Amino acid sequence: VSQRELAVEHYRDPGEFFTARAKADFPKDFEKASKWATLAAGQNDPGAHYLLAELHRHGKGGLADHEKYRSHLDAAVRGKWSAAMNEYYWELCRGKLFKQDFSQAMKTAEQSAALGHAEGHYNLGYYYLAILDPETKKTSLK
């Protein structure tokens, strides 16, 4: 956990809730964030995988690498990291960086909600409200 916390401290993006409250006064340094997150991810820390996914998705500290983004996001989801499960749900619904798959999105939302994640409950509600047509049972993102 301490390696992930060092990574988060160097990531420092007030626009992202998981890094909004820094504990130390480290300068923003995506290279160091990547270094510490890589060490933590090597120990199967799902939060570190999520941080690496974000770094690769947005190209922070280098060029965007969507293959690495998908790989680290998958690892974070397997580790049941709440924010990763939420992002994966939306990626599956949008179908841009992942193949659109409403069935898998629904399963991810159900798993997340069963773990008590607020986002999972929200995503289930959104699925029934805006994605699944109750009459035809067809799915689409409106």
C-alpha positions in Angstrom: 0.0 0.0 0.0 2.8 2.5 0.8 4.2 2.2 -2.8 0.7 3.0 -4.2 0.5 5.9 -1.8 3.8 7.3 -3.0 2.6 6.9 -6.6 -0.6 8.8 -5.7 1.4 11.5 -4.0 3.4 12.1 -7.1 0.4 11.8 -9.4 -1.5 14.7 -7.6 -4.4 15.6 -9.8 -7.0 17.6 -7.9 -9.5 16.9 -10.6 -9.5 13.2 -9.7 -11.0 12.4 -6.3 -8.5 9.6 -5.5 -5.6 12.1 -5.5 -7.3 15.2 -4.3 -6.1 15.1 -0.7 -2.4 14.7 -0.8 -0.7 13.8 2.5 2.8 14.9 1.6 4.1 17.9 -0.2 5.7 16.1 -3.2 5.8 17.8 -6.6 3.7 16.4 -9.4 5.9 13.9 -11.2 4.2 11.3 -13.5 7.5 9.5 -14.0 7.9 8.8 -10.2 4.2 8.1 -10.0 4.6 5.4 -12.7 7.7 4.0 -11.0 6.0 3.5 -7.6 2.7 2.3 -9.1 4.6 -0.2 -11.2 6.3 -1.6 -8.1 3.0 -1.8 -6.3 1.2 -3.3 -9.3 3.9 -6.0 -9.3 2.6 -7.0 -5.9 -0.9 -7.2 -7.3 -2.2 -3.9 -5.8 -5.4 -3.2 -7.7 -5.2 0.5 -6.9 -1.8 0.7 -8.4 -3.0 -1.0 -11.5 -5.8 1.6 -11.7 -3.3 4.5 -11.4 -1.2 3.0 -14.1 -4.3 2.6 -16.3 -5.0 6.3 -15.8 -1.4 7.3 -16.7 -1.5 5.2 -19.9 -5.0 6.3 -20.9 -4.2 10.0 -20.8 -0.5 9.8 -21.7 0.5 11.4 -18.5 4.3 11.2 -18.4 4.5 9.8 -21.9 2.4 8.8 -24.9 -1.0 7.3 -24.4 -0.9 3.6 -24.7 -4.4 2.1 -24.9 -3.2 -1.5 -24.8 -1.5 -0.9 -21.5 -4.5 1.1 -20.3 -6.8 -1.9 -21.0 -4.4 -4.4 -19.4 -4.0 -2.4 -16.2 -7.7 -1.6 -16.0 -8.5 -5.3 -16.4 -6.1 -6.1 -13.5 -7.7 -3.4 -11.3 -11.2 -4.8 -12.0 -10.1 -8.3 -11.2 -8.8 -6.9 -7.9 -12.3 -5.4 -7.4 -11.1 -1.8 -7.2 -14.2 0.4 -7.1 -13.1 3.2 -9.4 -11.8 0.7 -12.0 -15.0 -1.3 -12.0 -16.9 2.0 -12.6 -14.6 3.0 -15.4 -14.8 -0.5 -17.0 -18.6 -0.4 -16.9 -18.6 2.9 -18.8 -15.9 1.7 -21.3 -18.0 -1.3 -22.1 -21.1 0.8 -22.5 -19.4 3.4 -24.7 -17.5 0.9 -26.8 -14.6 3.1 -27.7 -11.5 1.7 -26.0 -13.2 -1.7 -25.3 -15.6 -3.6 -27.4 -19.2 -2.5 -26.6 -20.7 -5.2 -24.4 -23.8 -4.3 -22.4 -24.1 -7.8 -20.9 -20.5 -7.6 -19.4 -21.2 -4.0 -18.3 -24.3 -5.3 -16.4 -22.3 -8.1 -14.8 -19.6 -5.6 -13.7 -22.2 -3.3 -12.2 -23.8 -6.2 -10.3 -20.4 -7.3 -8.9 -19.6 -3.8 -7.9 -22.9 -3.3 -6.2 -22.6 -6.6 -4.4 -19.3 -5.4 -3.0 -21.1 -2.3 -1.7 -19.6 0.2 -4.2 -21.9 3.2 -4.6 -20.9 3.5 -8.2 -22.0 0.0 -8.9 -25.5 0.7 -7.5 -25.7 3.9 -9.6 -24.6 2.0 -12.7 -27.3 -0.6 -12.2 -29.9 2.1 -11.9 -28.6 3.8 -15.0 -28.6 0.5 -16.9 -32.3 -0.1 -16.1 -33.2 3.6 -16.7 -31.3 4.5 -19.8 -29.7 1.4 -21.4 -32.3 -1.4 -21.2 -35.6 -0.9 -23.0 -38.1 -2.5 -20.7 -40.5 -3.4 -23.5 -38.2 -4.8 -26.1 -35.4 -5.8 -23.8 -32.9 -4.3 -26.3 -29.9 -2.4 -25.1 -28.4 0.8 -26.4 -26.6 3.8 -25.0 -28.9 6.8 -25.4 
